[in-house]
């Protein structure tokens, strides 16, 4: 998250001077919309209110960035120019047109530099402090907010929804997804149905483009609902029963759908007849995910491919009733497919896939291939290479039968690959990676998990030879070993060039990992934002050294936002005597961290949003209290299986830290009837189970 003062630097230097010209006499900048003359030799005074040291005044020259004010939790009270007489020096926010403020606030979101797949809630949290500055800012941030996640199905949700939907009139994305195990009771099923019913009946006026209702139990088509003409993406993953009568309403209610996801139903969901009905009623359908739907037949899939003329992206993972010959016949009906993902059901004996593989050679526009747990012979990879397909994504996760020769042939002729997943390619060695890196100049993402023979040399090669690389996953490898490189290679590893593009690094489950290796990787990738070091079981003597390596990484990589240190038995961070203001997500689940180390982290991480302490047996109630006091904007905490944390601390947290929105409580905690009626408790989602940890992309 950027500093709030940086947002107003955008105002002073950009938005207010959007129409600025140069005064021919004085040479100063002039802006007809706000300040008449802005002399760069003068300074501005920024008054900020801050929880850490109350009120503070900072004078900065106009030509200097306001980021010199190193504080996260602050609100702008006024901006004054020292070049104006004191009785006239207040520059009110009302003096600046709303379109200028809107331009500034839009740039706030753009400057967050978030990945597309990141949680939208983390982007929207930027607007929260700004909305408290004034009614004008509240109105502006309400209009600018485009997404709204609602993670609960409690009876109070339908009471809260009406004012929320009227408050944010420009919502384009609505996420109502819930974990399926949280909606198992009859009460939650009833609340879920009431929530969806309200959304479907009252959101037609919103410009919704994306709607995620994954994990719910029933589509609310028991009453007529108005059309949602703008909706293009409907996600119904892990959904309950999908009767044909309900699915028949989808084309009528959402006629402009382009993306449809009915993957992983909790009960046998989408039928063959329903799929045919959807194919006829949704002519704009472009992307579909039918993974793990056992009732879909070859004929219904062929019907879908034949009648959806704009279909380009198809995902069929875990198919059981489909046959390779049937999928091949469907592919011939839609030769303009650009993305195809499939894998057989793991519980069934795999049928011969040659007809399916050969049919893919007819897809001249194919840019994305995703196979999982299938036999992929070298001949197929060579044929794909000879076709000259515009491949940008290749995923062979846990596939077999292919060798280094096959993958070399493909990558040498398809050099536009941006996403490469070779999980489980146990034949890969360091010298193979060195040779393949010559063809991977456009590579952005690579996954080499379970490639057991790869060592430090492979990482260094990828980081230095692939200038566009941002994500590296090398879990379950031999990272930490120097490998069999020559002496001159070892020398080159010591003076390797930096790669400022790498943002995410997954090194979990590498038992040979040392603090020196971690320090070297951090020096190579100084702009790391995510580091996963989970499940590294080391000897006690090495654990403390690894803790030193982690501290060094945080010092070397100031942009670190997401750190995973789960399952470290002896985690001590006593050398952490510096601030880590950008750290937002910290996973310490199953680690041996104690109260003192937790307090150190809390003091140094003023921007922490999510803290996972699952199964941290050394953490006590006192430690949690002290950490909560320091984490001023914490939104989520997980205390599952923290046996030394008293249940009573939960109620204290709700009042002591108003920013909290989700609490995974110890198993022995339950809300009292009084707490259920408390308005403060109603805005917090309470869970009594562990949320699944986000896994690295596979």
C-alpha positions as CSV (number, residue, x, y, z in Angstrom):
1,X,0.0,0.0,0.0
2,X,1.4,3.4,-0.9
3,X,1.7,6.1,1.8
4,X,-1.3,8.4,2.0
5,X,1.1,11.3,1.6
6,X,2.1,9.9,-1.8
7,X,-1.5,10.1,-2.9
8,X,-1.5,13.8,-2.3
9,X,1.8,14.2,-4.1
10,X,-0.1,13.1,-7.1
11,X,-2.6,15.9,-6.4
12,X,0.0,18.6,-6.0
13,X,2.2,17.6,-8.8
14,X,-0.2,16.1,-11.3
15,X,-4.0,16.7,-10.9
16,X,-3.7,20.3,-9.8
17,X,-1.3,21.0,-12.6
18,X,-3.1,19.1,-15.3
19,X,-3.8,22.3,-17.2
20,X,-0.7,24.1,-15.9
21,X,1.2,26.4,-18.1
22,X,4.4,28.4,-17.7
23,X,4.2,32.1,-16.8
24,X,6.3,33.9,-19.4
25,X,7.5,36.5,-16.9
26,X,8.2,34.6,-13.8
27,X,8.8,31.1,-15.2
28,X,6.5,29.6,-12.6
29,X,3.8,27.0,-13.2
30,X,0.2,28.3,-13.3
31,X,-2.9,26.3,-13.0
32,X,-6.3,27.9,-13.7
33,X,-8.2,25.1,-11.8
34,X,-6.6,25.5,-8.4
35,X,-3.6,27.6,-7.2
36,X,-3.0,30.6,-9.4
37,X,0.8,30.3,-9.3
38,X,3.0,27.6,-7.9
39,X,6.5,28.6,-7.4
40,X,8.8,25.5,-7.2
41,X,11.2,27.3,-5.0
42,X,8.5,27.5,-2.3
43,X,7.4,24.7,-0.1
44,X,4.0,23.3,1.0
45,X,3.0,22.4,4.5
46,X,1.2,19.1,4.9
47,X,-0.7,18.6,8.2
48,X,-1.3,14.9,8.9
49,X,-3.1,13.1,11.7
50,X,-1.4,9.9,12.7
51,X,-2.1,7.3,15.3
52,X,1.6,6.7,15.9
53,X,2.6,10.3,16.9
54,X,-0.7,12.2,16.8
55,X,-0.3,15.5,14.8
56,X,2.7,16.3,12.8
57,X,3.7,19.0,10.4
58,X,5.9,18.4,7.5
59,X,7.3,21.0,5.1
60,X,8.4,19.8,1.7
61,X,9.5,21.6,-1.4
62,X,7.1,21.3,-4.3
63,X,9.8,19.6,-6.4
64,X,10.4,16.9,-3.8
65,X,8.3,13.7,-3.4
66,X,6.0,13.6,-0.4
67,X,7.0,10.0,0.2
68,X,9.7,11.4,2.6
69,X,6.9,11.2,5.2
70,X,7.3,7.6,6.4
71,X,4.0,6.9,8.0
72,X,1.3,4.5,6.9
73,X,-1.8,5.1,9.1
74,X,-2.6,8.8,8.5
75,X,-5.2,11.1,7.1
76,X,-4.7,14.4,5.4
77,X,-6.2,17.3,7.3
78,X,-5.1,20.3,5.2
79,X,-2.6,21.4,2.7
80,X,-1.2,24.9,2.9
81,X,1.3,26.8,0.7
82,X,3.9,28.8,2.5
83,X,4.0,31.3,-0.3
84,X,0.5,32.7,0.5
85,X,-0.1,35.0,3.5
86,X,-1.2,33.1,6.6
87,X,-4.7,34.6,6.7
88,X,-5.3,33.4,3.1
89,X,-3.1,30.3,3.0
90,X,-5.7,27.6,3.6
91,X,-6.3,25.7,0.4
92,X,-9.7,24.0,0.9
93,X,-10.5,20.8,-0.8
94,X,-13.6,22.6,-2.1
95,X,-11.4,24.9,-4.2
96,X,-10.4,21.9,-6.3
97,X,-12.9,20.5,-8.9
98,X,-14.2,17.0,-8.3
99,X,-12.8,15.8,-11.6
100,X,-9.3,16.7,-10.3
101,X,-9.9,14.7,-7.1
102,X,-11.3,11.9,-9.1
103,X,-8.2,11.7,-11.3
104,X,-6.1,11.7,-8.2
105,X,-8.0,8.9,-6.5
106,X,-8.0,6.8,-9.7
107,X,-4.3,7.0,-9.8
108,X,-4.2,5.8,-6.2
109,X,-5.5,2.5,-7.3
110,X,-3.3,2.4,-10.4
111,X,-0.2,3.1,-8.4
112,X,-0.9,0.2,-6.2
113,X,0.7,-1.9,-8.9
114,X,-1.3,-5.0,-8.0
115,X,-1.4,-8.2,-10.0
116,X,-4.6,-9.0,-11.8
117,X,-5.3,-12.1,-9.8
118,X,-4.9,-10.4,-6.4
119,X,-7.7,-10.0,-3.9
120,X,-9.7,-7.0,-4.9
121,X,-10.4,-6.4,-1.2
122,X,-6.7,-5.4,-0.8
123,X,-7.2,-2.7,-3.5
124,X,-10.4,-1.4,-2.0
125,X,-8.8,-1.1,1.5
126,X,-6.8,1.9,0.0
127,X,-10.0,3.9,-0.2
128,X,-11.0,3.3,3.4
129,X,-8.8,6.0,5.1
130,X,-9.5,8.5,2.3
131,X,-13.3,8.1,2.7
132,X,-13.0,9.3,6.3
133,X,-11.4,12.6,5.3
134,X,-14.6,14.4,4.3
135,X,-18.0,13.9,2.9
136,X,-16.7,14.8,-0.5
137,X,-14.0,12.1,-0.4
138,X,-16.6,9.7,0.8
139,X,-18.8,10.4,-2.2
140,X,-15.8,10.1,-4.5
141,X,-14.5,6.8,-3.2
142,X,-18.1,5.4,-3.2
143,X,-18.3,6.2,-6.9
144,X,-14.9,4.9,-7.7
145,X,-15.2,1.5,-6.0
146,X,-15.8,-1.2,-8.6
147,X,-15.7,-4.4,-6.6
148,X,-17.4,-5.7,-3.5
149,X,-16.6,-9.0,-1.7
150,X,-19.2,-10.4,0.7
151,X,-17.8,-13.4,2.5
152,X,-20.7,-14.3,4.8
153,X,-24.3,-15.6,4.4
154,X,-25.6,-14.6,7.9
155,X,-29.1,-13.4,8.4
156,X,-27.9,-9.9,8.8
157,X,-26.3,-9.8,5.3
158,X,-29.6,-9.1,3.6
159,X,-30.1,-6.2,6.0
160,X,-26.7,-4.8,5.2
161,X,-26.9,-5.3,1.5
162,X,-29.4,-2.6,0.5
163,X,-27.4,0.4,1.8
164,X,-24.2,-1.1,0.4
165,X,-25.5,-1.5,-3.1
166,X,-27.0,2.0,-3.1
167,X,-23.7,3.4,-1.6
168,X,-21.6,1.9,-4.5
169,X,-23.5,2.7,-7.7
170,X,-20.7,1.7,-10.1
171,X,-19.9,-1.8,-9.0
172,X,-18.8,-4.0,-11.8
173,X,-17.6,-7.0,-9.8
174,X,-19.5,-8.8,-7.0
175,X,-17.9,-11.7,-5.1
176,X,-20.3,-13.7,-2.9
177,X,-18.3,-16.9,-2.9
178,X,-18.2,-18.9,0.3
179,X,-16.3,-22.0,1.4
180,X,-18.7,-24.9,0.7
181,X,-18.2,-26.5,4.2
182,X,-19.4,-23.2,5.8
183,X,-22.9,-23.6,4.2
184,X,-23.7,-27.1,5.3
185,X,-26.4,-26.4,7.9
186,X,-30.0,-25.8,6.9
187,X,-29.9,-22.3,8.4
188,X,-26.9,-21.3,6.2
189,X,-28.6,-22.8,3.1
190,X,-31.7,-20.7,3.8
191,X,-29.6,-17.6,4.4
192,X,-27.6,-18.3,1.2
193,X,-30.8,-18.5,-0.9
194,X,-32.1,-15.3,0.6
195,X,-28.8,-13.5,-0.2
196,X,-28.7,-14.7,-3.8
197,X,-32.4,-13.9,-4.3
198,X,-31.9,-10.3,-3.2
199,X,-28.8,-9.9,-5.4
200,X,-30.6,-11.4,-8.5
201,X,-33.7,-9.2,-8.0
202,X,-32.0,-5.9,-7.1
203,X,-28.7,-5.7,-9.0
204,X,-30.1,-5.3,-12.5
205,X,-29.5,-1.5,-12.2
206,X,-25.8,-2.0,-11.4
207,X,-23.3,-2.2,-14.3
208,X,-22.2,-5.7,-13.1
209,X,-19.8,-7.5,-15.3
210,X,-18.5,-10.2,-13.0
211,X,-20.6,-12.2,-10.4
212,X,-19.1,-15.0,-8.3
213,X,-21.6,-17.2,-6.3
214,X,-19.3,-20.2,-5.8
215,X,-20.1,-22.4,-2.8
216,X,-23.8,-21.6,-2.6
217,X,-26.6,-24.3,-2.7
218,X,-29.3,-23.2,-5.1
219,X,-29.9,-20.7,-7.9
220,X,-32.8,-18.3,-6.8
221,X,-35.0,-18.8,-9.9
222,X,-38.1,-19.8,-7.9
223,X,-39.5,-16.3,-8.7
224,X,-39.1,-14.2,-11.9
225,X,-36.0,-12.0,-11.9
226,X,-35.1,-9.1,-14.2
227,X,-32.5,-9.4,-16.9
228,X,-28.9,-8.4,-16.1
229,X,-27.8,-7.1,-19.5
230,X,-24.3,-6.2,-18.6
231,X,-23.2,-9.4,-16.9
232,X,-20.5,-11.2,-18.8
233,X,-19.0,-13.6,-16.3
234,X,-20.9,-16.0,-13.9
235,X,-18.8,-18.2,-11.6
236,X,-20.7,-21.1,-10.0
237,X,-17.9,-23.3,-8.9
238,X,-18.5,-25.8,-6.0
239,X,-22.2,-25.2,-6.4
240,X,-25.0,-27.3,-5.0
241,X,-27.7,-29.1,-7.1
242,X,-28.1,-27.7,-10.6
243,X,-31.5,-28.8,-11.9
244,X,-32.3,-28.3,-15.5
245,X,-35.3,-26.1,-14.6
246,X,-33.0,-23.6,-12.9
247,X,-30.3,-23.7,-15.6
248,X,-32.9,-23.0,-18.3
249,X,-33.4,-19.5,-16.8
250,X,-29.7,-18.5,-17.2
251,X,-29.9,-17.5,-20.9
252,X,-33.0,-15.4,-20.3
253,X,-31.6,-13.6,-17.2
254,X,-28.0,-13.2,-18.4
255,X,-28.2,-13.1,-22.3
256,X,-24.8,-11.4,-22.7
257,X,-22.7,-14.0,-20.8
258,X,-19.3,-14.7,-22.1
259,X,-17.8,-16.7,-19.3
260,X,-19.5,-19.6,-17.4
261,X,-18.0,-21.7,-14.7
262,X,-19.8,-24.8,-13.4
263,X,-16.7,-26.6,-12.2
264,X,-16.5,-29.0,-9.3
265,X,-20.2,-29.3,-8.3
266,X,-20.8,-30.7,-4.8
267,X,-23.3,-33.1,-6.2
268,X,-23.6,-34.4,-9.8
269,X,-24.5,-31.1,-11.4
270,X,-24.7,-30.1,-15.0
271,X,-26.6,-32.6,-17.2
272,X,-26.2,-33.2,-20.9
273,X,-29.6,-31.7,-21.7
274,X,-28.8,-28.6,-19.7
275,X,-25.5,-28.1,-21.4
276,X,-27.3,-28.2,-24.8
277,X,-29.8,-25.7,-23.6
278,X,-27.1,-23.3,-22.5
279,X,-25.3,-23.7,-25.8
280,X,-28.4,-22.6,-27.7
281,X,-29.2,-19.7,-25.4
282,X,-25.8,-18.1,-24.9
283,X,-24.5,-17.1,-28.4
284,X,-21.8,-14.8,-26.8
285,X,-20.2,-17.6,-24.8
286,X,-16.4,-17.4,-25.0
287,X,-15.1,-19.2,-22.0
288,X,-16.4,-22.3,-20.2
289,X,-15.2,-24.5,-17.3
290,X,-16.9,-27.9,-17.0
291,X,-14.4,-29.6,-14.8
292,X,-15.5,-32.6,-12.7
293,X,-19.1,-32.7,-14.1
294,X,-19.7,-36.5,-14.5
295,X,-23.0,-36.2,-16.3
296,X,-21.7,-34.4,-19.4
297,X,-21.5,-36.7,-22.4
298,X,-19.6,-36.7,-25.7
299,X,-22.7,-35.7,-27.7
300,X,-23.5,-32.7,-25.4
301,X,-19.9,-31.5,-25.6
302,X,-20.0,-31.7,-29.4
303,X,-23.3,-29.8,-29.4
304,X,-21.7,-27.0,-27.2
305,X,-18.7,-26.6,-29.5
306,X,-20.9,-26.6,-32.6
307,X,-23.4,-24.0,-31.6
308,X,-21.2,-21.6,-29.6
309,X,-19.4,-19.9,-32.5
310,X,-17.4,-17.5,-30.3
311,X,-16.1,-20.3,-28.0
312,X,-12.3,-20.0,-27.4
313,X,-11.4,-21.1,-23.9
314,X,-12.4,-24.6,-22.7
315,X,-11.5,-26.3,-19.4
316,X,-12.4,-29.9,-18.8
317,X,-10.4,-31.3,-15.8
318,X,-11.3,-34.6,-14.2
319,X,-13.6,-35.8,-16.9
320,X,-15.1,-39.3,-16.4
321,X,-18.0,-39.8,-18.8
322,X,-16.2,-38.1,-21.7
323,X,-14.0,-40.1,-24.0
324,X,-10.9,-38.9,-25.8
325,X,-12.6,-39.6,-29.1
326,X,-15.6,-37.5,-28.1
327,X,-13.4,-34.6,-27.1
328,X,-11.5,-34.9,-30.4
329,X,-14.8,-34.8,-32.3
330,X,-15.8,-31.6,-30.4
331,X,-12.4,-30.0,-31.2
332,X,-12.9,-30.5,-34.9
333,X,-16.2,-28.5,-34.6
334,X,-14.4,-25.4,-33.2
335,X,-11.0,-25.1,-35.0
336,X,-10.5,-21.5,-33.6
337,X,-10.0,-22.5,-30.0
338,X,-7.2,-20.6,-28.4
339,X,-7.1,-22.3,-25.0
340,X,-7.7,-26.0,-24.0
341,X,-7.2,-27.5,-20.6
342,X,-8.0,-31.1,-19.8
343,X,-7.1,-34.0,-17.5
344,X,-8.8,-37.4,-17.0
345,X,-10.5,-38.5,-13.7
346,X,-7.7,-39.7,-11.4
347,X,-9.8,-42.6,-10.1
348,X,-10.4,-44.2,-13.5
349,X,-8.0,-46.0,-15.8
350,X,-6.7,-43.6,-18.4
351,X,-7.9,-44.4,-21.9
352,X,-5.7,-43.9,-25.0
353,X,-5.3,-40.2,-25.7
354,X,-3.8,-40.3,-29.1
355,X,-7.0,-39.3,-31.0
356,X,-7.4,-36.3,-28.7
357,X,-3.8,-35.2,-29.1
358,X,-3.9,-35.5,-32.9
359,X,-7.1,-33.4,-33.0
360,X,-5.3,-30.6,-31.3
361,X,-3.0,-30.2,-34.3
362,X,-6.0,-28.7,-36.2
363,X,-6.2,-25.8,-33.8
364,X,-4.1,-23.2,-35.7
365,X,-4.8,-20.4,-33.2
366,X,-4.0,-22.5,-30.0
367,X,-2.1,-20.3,-27.6
368,X,-2.7,-22.2,-24.3
369,X,-2.2,-25.9,-23.6
370,X,-2.8,-27.3,-20.1
371,X,-2.5,-31.0,-19.5
372,X,-2.5,-32.7,-16.1
373,X,-1.7,-36.3,-15.3
374,X,-1.7,-37.5,-18.9
375,X,0.8,-39.3,-21.1
376,X,2.4,-36.8,-23.5
377,X,4.8,-38.5,-26.0
378,X,7.7,-36.6,-27.5
379,X,6.1,-37.1,-31.0
380,X,3.1,-34.9,-30.0
381,X,5.4,-32.1,-28.7
382,X,7.4,-32.3,-31.9
383,X,4.2,-32.1,-34.0
384,X,3.0,-29.1,-32.0
385,X,6.4,-27.4,-32.7
386,X,6.2,-28.2,-36.4
387,X,2.7,-26.5,-36.6
388,X,4.2,-23.2,-35.5
389,X,1.4,-22.5,-33.1
390,X,1.4,-19.1,-31.3
391,X,1.8,-20.8,-27.9
392,X,2.2,-18.5,-24.9
393,X,1.2,-20.9,-22.2
394,X,2.3,-24.6,-21.8
395,X,1.4,-26.6,-18.7
396,X,2.4,-30.3,-18.4
397,X,1.7,-30.6,-14.6
398,X,2.5,-34.2,-13.5
399,X,2.5,-35.4,-17.1
400,X,4.7,-38.3,-18.2
401,X,6.2,-40.1,-21.2
402,X,7.9,-37.0,-22.6
403,X,11.6,-36.4,-22.3
404,X,14.1,-33.5,-22.5
405,X,14.3,-34.0,-26.3
406,X,10.6,-33.4,-26.7
407,X,10.4,-30.3,-24.6
408,X,13.6,-28.9,-26.2
409,X,12.1,-29.3,-29.6
410,X,8.9,-27.5,-28.6
411,X,10.5,-24.6,-26.8
412,X,13.1,-24.0,-29.5
413,X,10.4,-23.4,-32.1
414,X,7.8,-21.8,-29.8
415,X,9.8,-19.0,-28.3
416,X,6.9,-16.8,-27.2
417,X,6.1,-18.9,-24.2
418,X,5.2,-16.7,-21.2
419,X,3.8,-19.4,-18.8
420,X,5.6,-22.7,-18.4
421,X,4.7,-25.5,-16.0
422,X,6.9,-28.6,-15.9
423,X,5.8,-29.9,-12.5
424,X,7.2,-33.4,-11.9
425,X,9.7,-33.4,-14.8
426,X,12.2,-35.4,-12.8
427,X,14.6,-35.8,-15.8
428,X,15.4,-32.1,-15.8
429,X,19.0,-31.2,-14.7
430,X,20.8,-27.9,-14.3
431,X,22.4,-28.1,-17.7
432,X,19.0,-28.7,-19.3
433,X,17.7,-25.5,-17.7
434,X,20.7,-23.6,-19.0
435,X,20.0,-24.8,-22.6
436,X,16.3,-24.1,-22.4
437,X,16.7,-20.6,-21.0
438,X,18.0,-19.5,-24.4
439,X,14.5,-19.8,-25.8
440,X,12.6,-18.3,-22.8
441,X,13.3,-14.5,-23.3
442,X,9.5,-13.8,-23.0
443,X,9.0,-16.1,-20.0
444,X,6.9,-14.5,-17.1
445,X,6.0,-17.6,-15.0
446,X,7.7,-20.9,-14.5
447,X,6.9,-23.9,-12.2
448,X,9.5,-26.5,-11.6
449,X,8.1,-28.1,-8.5
450,X,9.2,-31.7,-7.9
451,X,12.1,-31.4,-10.4
452,X,14.4,-33.1,-7.9
453,X,17.7,-32.7,-9.7
454,X,17.6,-28.9,-9.9
455,X,19.9,-26.9,-7.7
456,X,20.9,-23.2,-7.1
457,X,22.4,-23.0,-10.5
458,X,19.1,-23.5,-12.2
459,X,17.6,-20.6,-10.2
460,X,20.5,-18.3,-11.0
461,X,20.2,-19.2,-14.7
462,X,16.5,-18.5,-14.9
463,X,16.8,-15.2,-13.0
464,X,19.7,-13.9,-15.2
465,X,18.7,-15.3,-18.6
466,X,15.0,-14.6,-18.5
467,X,14.6,-10.8,-18.3
468,X,10.8,-10.9,-18.1
469,X,10.4,-13.5,-15.4
470,X,8.3,-12.5,-12.5
471,X,7.2,-15.8,-10.8
472,X,9.5,-18.7,-10.0
473,X,8.2,-21.9,-8.2
474,X,11.0,-24.3,-7.3
475,X,9.5,-26.2,-4.3
476,X,10.5,-29.9,-3.7
477,X,13.8,-29.5,-5.6
478,X,17.4,-29.6,-4.5
479,X,17.7,-25.9,-3.9
480,X,20.4,-25.3,-1.4
481,X,22.9,-27.6,-3.1
482,X,25.5,-26.0,-5.2
483,X,25.2,-28.7,-7.9
484,X,28.0,-30.0,-10.2
485,X,28.9,-26.7,-11.8
486,X,32.4,-25.9,-12.6
487,X,34.6,-23.5,-10.5
488,X,34.1,-20.6,-13.0
489,X,30.3,-21.1,-12.6
490,X,30.6,-20.8,-8.9
491,X,32.5,-17.6,-9.3
492,X,29.8,-16.2,-11.6
493,X,27.1,-17.0,-9.1
494,X,28.8,-14.8,-6.6
495,X,28.7,-11.7,-8.9
496,X,25.5,-12.4,-10.8
497,X,23.4,-9.5,-12.1
498,X,20.2,-8.5,-10.4
499,X,16.8,-9.2,-11.8
500,X,14.4,-6.5,-10.7
501,X,11.4,-8.1,-12.5
502,X,11.1,-11.2,-10.2
503,X,8.2,-10.6,-7.8
504,X,7.2,-14.0,-6.5
505,X,9.4,-16.8,-5.3
506,X,8.2,-20.2,-4.0
507,X,10.9,-22.3,-2.3
508,X,8.8,-24.4,0.1
509,X,9.8,-28.0,1.1
510,X,13.5,-27.6,0.2
511,X,15.3,-29.2,3.2
512,X,18.7,-28.3,1.9
513,X,17.9,-24.5,1.9
514,X,20.4,-22.4,3.9
515,X,20.5,-18.8,5.0
516,X,23.3,-18.1,2.5
517,X,21.1,-19.4,-0.3
518,X,18.2,-17.2,0.8
519,X,20.4,-14.1,1.0
520,X,21.9,-14.8,-2.4
521,X,18.4,-15.1,-4.0
522,X,17.3,-11.9,-2.3
523,X,20.3,-10.0,-3.6
524,X,19.5,-11.3,-7.1
525,X,15.8,-10.4,-6.8
526,X,15.7,-7.1,-4.8
527,X,12.1,-6.3,-5.7
528,X,10.6,-9.5,-4.3
529,X,7.0,-9.1,-3.1
530,X,6.1,-12.7,-2.2
531,X,8.4,-15.3,-0.6
532,X,7.2,-18.8,0.3
533,X,9.5,-20.7,2.7
534,X,6.9,-23.1,4.1
535,X,7.5,-26.6,5.3
536,X,11.3,-26.4,5.5
537,X,12.3,-28.9,8.2
538,X,15.8,-28.2,9.3
539,X,18.0,-29.2,12.2
540,X,17.8,-26.9,15.2
541,X,21.3,-25.5,14.6
542,X,20.3,-24.5,11.0
543,X,16.9,-23.1,11.9
544,X,18.3,-20.0,13.6
545,X,20.6,-19.4,10.7
546,X,17.6,-19.5,8.4
547,X,15.8,-17.0,10.6
548,X,18.8,-14.7,10.1
549,X,18.4,-15.3,6.3
550,X,14.7,-14.3,6.5
551,X,15.6,-11.1,8.4
552,X,18.2,-10.3,5.7
553,X,15.6,-10.8,3.0
554,X,13.2,-8.4,4.6
555,X,16.0,-5.8,4.7
556,X,17.2,-6.4,1.2
557,X,13.7,-6.6,-0.4
558,X,11.8,-3.5,0.9
559,X,8.8,-4.2,-1.3
560,X,8.0,-7.5,0.4
561,X,4.2,-7.8,0.8
562,X,3.5,-11.5,1.3
563,X,5.7,-13.8,3.5
564,X,5.0,-17.5,4.2
565,X,7.1,-19.0,7.0
566,X,4.7,-21.9,7.9
567,X,6.0,-25.0,9.8
568,X,9.3,-23.6,11.0
569,X,10.0,-25.3,14.3
570,X,12.5,-22.6,15.7
571,X,11.6,-19.3,14.2
572,X,13.3,-16.3,15.9
573,X,13.5,-12.9,14.3
574,X,15.5,-10.9,17.0
575,X,17.6,-9.1,14.4
576,X,14.6,-7.4,12.9
577,X,15.4,-3.8,14.0
578,X,14.0,-2.0,10.9
579,X,10.6,-1.3,9.5
580,X,8.9,-3.4,6.9
581,X,6.0,-1.0,6.0
582,X,4.8,-2.9,2.9
583,X,4.3,-6.3,4.5
584,X,0.6,-7.1,4.3
585,X,0.3,-10.9,4.6
586,X,2.2,-13.1,7.1
587,X,1.7,-16.8,7.4
588,X,3.3,-18.3,10.5
589,X,1.0,-21.3,10.8
590,X,2.5,-24.4,12.5
591,X,5.7,-22.5,13.4
592,X,7.5,-22.3,16.7
593,X,7.2,-18.5,16.9
594,X,6.7,-17.2,20.5
595,X,5.2,-14.0,22.0
596,X,8.5,-12.0,21.8
597,X,9.2,-12.7,18.2
598,X,5.5,-12.0,17.3
599,X,5.8,-8.7,19.0
600,X,8.9,-7.8,17.1
601,X,7.1,-8.5,13.8
602,X,4.0,-6.6,14.8
603,X,6.1,-3.5,15.8
604,X,8.0,-3.5,12.5
605,X,5.0,-4.3,10.2
606,X,2.7,-1.4,10.5
607,X,0.8,-2.3,7.3
608,X,0.0,-5.9,8.2
609,X,-3.5,-6.9,6.9
610,X,-3.6,-10.7,7.3
611,X,-1.9,-12.8,10.0
612,X,-2.1,-16.6,10.2
613,X,-1.2,-18.1,13.5
614,X,-2.8,-21.5,13.0
615,X,-1.4,-24.2,15.4
616,X,1.2,-21.9,16.9
617,X,1.4,-23.6,20.3
618,X,4.0,-21.1,21.7
619,X,1.7,-18.1,21.2
620,X,-0.3,-17.0,24.3
621,X,-3.2,-14.6,25.0
622,X,-0.8,-11.9,26.1
623,X,1.2,-12.2,22.8
624,X,-1.9,-11.9,20.7
625,X,-3.1,-8.8,22.7
626,X,0.3,-7.1,22.2
627,X,0.4,-7.9,18.5
628,X,-3.2,-6.7,17.9
629,X,-2.4,-3.4,19.6
630,X,0.5,-2.8,17.1
631,X,-1.2,-4.0,13.9
632,X,-3.4,-0.9,13.5
633,X,-5.0,-1.9,10.1
634,X,-5.2,-5.7,10.6
635,X,-8.2,-7.1,8.7
636,X,-7.9,-10.9,9.2
637,X,-6.4,-13.2,11.9
638,X,-6.4,-16.9,12.2
639,X,-6.1,-18.4,15.7
640,X,-7.2,-22.0,15.0
641,X,-5.6,-24.6,17.3
642,X,-3.8,-21.9,19.3
643,X,-4.4,-23.8,22.5
644,X,-2.7,-21.2,24.8
645,X,-4.9,-18.4,23.5
646,X,-8.0,-17.9,25.6
647,X,-11.4,-17.6,23.8
648,X,-12.1,-14.4,25.7
649,X,-9.5,-12.5,23.7
650,X,-11.8,-12.6,20.6
651,X,-14.3,-10.2,22.0
652,X,-11.5,-7.9,23.1
653,X,-10.0,-7.9,19.6
654,X,-13.3,-6.9,18.0
655,X,-13.4,-3.7,20.0
656,X,-9.7,-3.0,20.2
657,X,-9.1,-3.3,16.5
658,X,-12.1,-2.0,14.5
659,X,-10.4,-2.8,11.2
660,X,-10.9,-6.5,11.7
661,X,-13.2,-8.1,9.2
662,X,-12.5,-11.9,9.6
663,X,-11.5,-13.9,12.6
664,X,-10.8,-17.7,12.5
665,X,-11.4,-18.4,16.2
666,X,-10.1,-21.2,18.4
667,X,-12.4,-24.2,18.3
668,X,-13.8,-23.6,21.9
669,X,-15.0,-20.1,21.0
670,X,-18.7,-19.4,20.2
671,X,-20.6,-16.1,19.9
672,X,-23.0,-15.4,22.7
673,X,-26.5,-14.3,22.0
674,X,-25.7,-10.8,23.1
675,X,-22.6,-10.7,20.8
676,X,-24.7,-11.9,17.9
677,X,-26.9,-8.8,18.3
678,X,-24.0,-6.4,18.7
679,X,-23.5,-4.1,15.7
680,X,-19.7,-4.3,16.0
681,X,-19.8,-8.1,15.8
682,X,-22.1,-8.1,12.8
683,X,-19.4,-6.7,10.5
684,X,-16.9,-9.4,11.4
685,X,-17.0,-12.8,9.8
686,X,-16.3,-15.5,12.4
687,X,-15.1,-18.9,11.3
688,X,-14.3,-22.0,13.3
689,X,-12.2,-23.9,10.8
690,X,-8.9,-23.3,9.0
691,X,-9.1,-21.5,5.7
692,X,-7.3,-23.3,2.9
693,X,-3.9,-21.7,2.4
694,X,-3.4,-20.2,-1.0
695,X,-1.3,-22.7,-2.9
696,X,1.4,-21.6,-5.5
697,X,0.1,-21.6,-9.1
698,X,0.3,-25.1,-10.6
